Amino acid sequence: MRVALAQVISGRDLAENLRLLEEYARRAKDGGAGLVVFPEAMMRAFGNSLLDIAEPLDGPWAGRVRAIAEELQLVIVAGMFTP
């Protein structure tokens, strides 16, 4: 199995971080990867409040990551924050 490591810088905006995740997941898939690993703070960069964004594993952010993984038939490991 080919593994891709996505060295990206997440920011404060969750939607932008998802866009970045999708872009790099597509790059990984196009490169033949079966698994792509993102930073532990992919959902929101460290140094920003997490109180307003933490969500359960079945929340919208994680749901979108799962949808991207399913669409691309790719395993995605990405850090998020739960309550």
C-alpha atoms as a printed R data frame, in Angstrom:
   type eleno elety resid chain resno       x      y      z
1  ATOM     1    CA   MET     A     1   0.000  0.000  0.000
2  ATOM     2    CA   ARG     A     2   1.250  3.456 -0.887
3  ATOM     3    CA   VAL     A     3   0.946  5.966  1.969
4  ATOM     4    CA   ALA     A     4   0.885  9.742  1.482
5  ATOM     5    CA   LEU     A     5   1.759 12.260  4.174
6  ATOM     6    CA   ALA     A     6   0.088 15.634  3.701
7  ATOM     7    CA   GLN     A     7   2.276 18.344  5.210
8  ATOM     8    CA   VAL     A     8  -0.220 21.193  5.266
9  ATOM     9    CA   ILE     A     9  -0.891 24.154  7.528
10 ATOM    10    CA   SER     A    10  -4.443 24.287  8.794
11 ATOM    11    CA   GLY     A    11  -5.979 27.553  9.873
12 ATOM    12    CA   ARG     A    12  -8.925 28.848 11.874
13 ATOM    13    CA   ASP     A    13 -11.605 28.321  9.189
14 ATOM    14    CA   LEU     A    14 -13.115 24.810  9.222
15 ATOM    15    CA   ALA     A    15 -14.473 25.031  5.668
16 ATOM    16    CA   GLU     A    16 -11.091 26.099  4.306
17 ATOM    17    CA   ASN     A    17  -9.399 23.275  6.206
18 ATOM    18    CA   LEU     A    18 -11.844 20.796  4.638
19 ATOM    19    CA   ARG     A    19 -11.149 22.267  1.198
20 ATOM    20    CA   LEU     A    20  -7.421 21.829  1.818
21 ATOM    21    CA   LEU     A    21  -7.965 18.269  3.055
22 ATOM    22    CA   GLU     A    22  -9.974 17.387 -0.044
23 ATOM    23    CA   GLU     A    23  -7.403 18.923 -2.376
24 ATOM    24    CA   TYR     A    24  -4.533 16.991 -0.822
25 ATOM    25    CA   ALA     A    25  -6.555 13.785 -0.559
26 ATOM    26    CA   ARG     A    26  -7.196 14.018 -4.304
27 ATOM    27    CA   ARG     A    27  -3.486 14.583 -4.922
28 ATOM    28    CA   ALA     A    28  -2.673 11.541 -2.798
29 ATOM    29    CA   LYS     A    29  -5.184  9.389 -4.680
30 ATOM    30    CA   ASP     A    30  -3.880 10.621 -8.036
31 ATOM    31    CA   GLY     A    31  -0.394  9.619 -6.873
32 ATOM    32    CA   GLY     A    32  -1.555  6.083 -6.162
33 ATOM    33    CA   ALA     A    33  -1.916  6.282 -2.382
34 ATOM    34    CA   GLY     A    34  -4.370  4.099 -0.506
35 ATOM    35    CA   LEU     A    35  -3.964  6.048  2.738
36 ATOM    36    CA   VAL     A    36  -3.231  9.715  3.434
37 ATOM    37    CA   VAL     A    37  -2.261 11.125  6.836
38 ATOM    38    CA   PHE     A    38  -2.903 14.755  7.789
39 ATOM    39    CA   PRO     A    39  -1.726 16.755 10.838
40 ATOM    40    CA   GLU     A    40  -3.261 16.217 14.260
41 ATOM    41    CA   ALA     A    41  -4.863 19.675 14.183
42 ATOM    42    CA   MET     A    42  -6.358 19.453 10.695
43 ATOM    43    CA   MET     A    43  -9.804 20.537 11.848
44 ATOM    44    CA   ARG     A    44  -8.452 23.819 13.278
45 ATOM    45    CA   ALA     A    45  -4.925 24.991 13.902
46 ATOM    46    CA   PHE     A    46  -3.589 24.957 17.441
47 ATOM    47    CA   GLY     A    47  -3.644 28.373 19.080
48 ATOM    48    CA   ASN     A    48  -7.312 28.969 18.217
49 ATOM    49    CA   SER     A    49 -10.291 28.329 20.459
50 ATOM    50    CA   LEU     A    50 -11.666 24.830 20.177
51 ATOM    51    CA   LEU     A    51 -14.764 25.405 22.302
52 ATOM    52    CA   ASP     A    52 -16.883 26.606 19.374
53 ATOM    53    CA   ILE     A    53 -15.870 23.861 16.939
54 ATOM    54    CA   ALA     A    54 -15.477 20.603 18.870
55 ATOM    55    CA   GLU     A    55 -18.028 18.072 17.656
56 ATOM    56    CA   PRO     A    56 -18.841 14.380 18.055
57 ATOM    57    CA   LEU     A    57 -17.379 11.863 15.635
58 ATOM    58    CA   ASP     A    58 -20.686 11.757 13.766
59 ATOM    59    CA   GLY     A    59 -20.757 15.561 13.359
60 ATOM    60    CA   PRO     A    60 -20.636 17.505 10.075
61 ATOM    61    CA   TRP     A    61 -16.864 17.971  9.830
62 ATOM    62    CA   ALA     A    62 -16.064 14.307 10.351
63 ATOM    63    CA   GLY     A    63 -18.985 13.383  8.107
64 ATOM    64    CA   ARG     A    64 -17.493 15.392  5.261
65 ATOM    65    CA   VAL     A    65 -14.099 13.733  5.769
66 ATOM    66    CA   ARG     A    66 -15.803 10.325  5.597
67 ATOM    67    CA   ALA     A    67 -17.638 11.353  2.409
68 ATOM    68    CA   ILE     A    68 -14.373 12.435  0.774
69 ATOM    69    CA   ALA     A    69 -12.733  9.148  1.795
70 ATOM    70    CA   GLU     A    70 -15.634  7.140  0.432
71 ATOM    71    CA   GLU     A    71 -15.753  9.071 -2.832
72 ATOM    72    CA   LEU     A    72 -12.019  8.622 -3.388
73 ATOM    73    CA   GLN     A    73 -11.866  5.076 -1.962
74 ATOM    74    CA   LEU     A    74  -9.023  6.307  0.234
75 ATOM    75    CA   VAL     A    75  -8.275  5.944  3.942
76 ATOM    76    CA   ILE     A    76  -7.916  9.403  5.518
77 ATOM    77    CA   VAL     A    77  -6.359 10.042  8.918
78 ATOM    78    CA   ALA     A    78  -6.976 13.618 10.064
79 ATOM    79    CA   GLY     A    79  -7.007 15.126 13.534
80 ATOM    80    CA   MET     A    80 -10.173 16.736 14.838
81 ATOM    81    CA   PHE     A    81 -11.478 17.915 18.194
82 ATOM    82    CA   THR     A    82 -14.351 16.330 20.101
83 ATOM    83    CA   PRO     A    83 -16.256 17.695 23.101
